[in-house]
Amino acid sequence: MSKLWKVCMEWWDVSCCSSKTILEWFEGWLGLCPSVKSERAWLSLLSAVVWTVWEVRNQKVFEDRTPSLTMAQDLVRFRVAWWFKVLGNNVTESVSMLMLNLNHCCVEKRRVKISAIKDWVPPLMNTYKFNVNGSARGNPRHAGIGGVLRDSNGKVVCLFSFYVGIMDSNAAEITAIHKAIQICRSDPFLSGEVVSIVSNSKVAVSWINNEDFRSIEHVSMISYIREQLKTLGGLEVVHASRMFNSFADNLAKLGSGLNDDFLHWM
């Protein structure tokens, strides 16, 4: 069904090479969002294609029939159009119109600044790296947090993406670090392990690691983080450029629009 992926991406004038793993494909898909305003449709497209491929394979295996590529495309269009219509605000076009003009009706194109993305750098042998990020769609606005825990071989151990309410970006960044520490503290698997919690927020990392900070509203959360860093041992909070934190950044942006918390151990 690689042709189906290719055709669906061409609806948005996007092309890319295949990835080695489904995780790399997922991360790349989030990063390929053509514009901020098309994010909902772009994420729906991913879900629609995966669902359609699953259905087509089941029909082939259990019913000995293979739907045509055209039929599969129509199913994808139908699902994306319905989801965009139901989840969108003030969407006046009918589902039929959305299906016919998917890339125009569901996307309001504009110029987008594209930042360079660097390869993720693994931690030292037998240690872990927990990349985290907080994202607020305004100051303050609806916010999400996200994180990905990986071992020294680059294997993903845990993923999370949560909606955390209305707050500013600094609060979201601190909340993401707070959540990562809670995850490390609650799982026996990580007890006594060396884990670097990595954030691309200089402000949040500075507030946590320095005695002098001026954020009165975040004092309880920062105090908790500091206490856990002292008590647990093996944990540290460090800063890294956003270019090395793209996966966590995308999970945080995804979280700002979620209704249910997502936490998954591999």
JOJOWO-V425994 format. One record per pair of residues at least 4 apart in sequence whose C-alpha atoms are under 7 Angstrom apart, sorted by the first residue. I is the first residue (numbers start at 1). J is the second residue. Records with the same first field share a line. If there is no record, write none. Layout:
I: J, J
This chain:
1: 5, 53
2: 6
3: 7
4: 8, 69, 73
5: 9
6: 10
7: 11
9: 13, 14, 15
10: 14, 15
11: 103
12: 103
19: 24, 25
20: 24
21: 25
22: 26
23: 27
24: 28
25: 29
26: 30
27: 31, 247
28: 32
29: 33
30: 250
33: 39, 42
34: 38
35: 39, 109, 110, 112
37: 107, 108
38: 42, 106, 107, 108
39: 43
40: 44
41: 45, 80, 84, 106
42: 46
43: 47
44: 48, 80
45: 49, 80
46: 50
47: 51
48: 52, 76, 79, 80
49: 53, 76
50: 54
51: 55
52: 56, 72, 75, 76
53: 57
54: 58
55: 59
56: 60, 66, 67
57: 61
58: 62
59: 63, 64, 65, 66
60: 64, 65, 66
67: 71, 72
68: 72
69: 73
70: 74
71: 75
72: 76
73: 77
74: 78
75: 79
76: 80
77: 81, 99
78: 82, 99
79: 83
80: 84
81: 85, 95, 98, 99
82: 86, 95
83: 87
84: 88
85: 91, 95
93: 97, 98
94: 98
95: 99
96: 100
97: 101
98: 102, 105
101: 105
102: 106
103: 107
104: 108
116: 243
117: 243, 244, 246
118: 243, 244
119: 244
120: 244
122: 152, 153, 154
123: 127, 128, 129, 152
124: 152
125: 152
126: 152
127: 151, 152, 193, 194, 195
128: 149, 150, 151, 152, 194, 195, 196
129: 149, 150, 151, 195, 196, 197
130: 147, 148, 149, 150, 195, 196, 197, 198
131: 147, 148, 149, 197, 198, 199, 245, 248
132: 146, 147, 148, 176, 177, 198, 199, 248
133: 145, 146, 147, 173, 176, 199, 248, 249, 252
134: 144, 145, 146, 169, 172, 173, 176, 252
135: 143, 144, 145, 169, 172, 252, 253
136: 140, 141, 142, 143, 144, 167, 168, 169, 172
137: 141, 142, 143
139: 168, 169
140: 166, 167, 168
141: 166, 167, 168
142: 165, 166, 167, 256
143: 163, 164, 165, 166, 167, 172, 256
144: 162, 163, 164, 172, 252, 253, 255, 256
145: 161, 162, 163, 172, 176, 251, 252, 255
146: 160, 161, 162, 176, 248, 249, 251, 252, 255
147: 159, 160, 161, 248, 251
148: 156, 158, 159, 160, 248
149: 156, 157, 158, 159
150: 154, 155, 156, 157
151: 155, 156
156: 266
157: 265, 266
158: 264, 265, 266
159: 263, 264, 265
160: 262, 263, 264
161: 251, 252, 254, 255, 261, 262, 263
162: 255, 258, 261, 262
163: 255, 256, 257, 258, 261
167: 171, 172
168: 172
169: 173
170: 174, 204
171: 175
172: 176
173: 177, 201, 204
174: 178, 204
175: 179
176: 180
177: 181
178: 182, 225
179: 183
180: 184
181: 185
182: 186
183: 187
184: 190
187: 191
192: 234
193: 234
194: 234, 235
195: 234, 235, 236
196: 235, 236, 237, 238
197: 236, 237, 238
198: 237, 238, 239, 240
199: 238, 239, 240
200: 239, 240, 241, 242, 245
201: 205, 239
202: 206, 239
203: 207
204: 208
205: 209, 237, 238, 239
206: 210
207: 213
208: 222, 226
215: 219
218: 222
219: 223
220: 224
221: 225
222: 226
223: 227
224: 228
225: 229
226: 230
227: 231
228: 232
229: 233, 235, 236
240: 244
241: 245
242: 246
245: 249
246: 250
247: 251
248: 252
249: 253
250: 254
251: 255
252: 256
254: 258
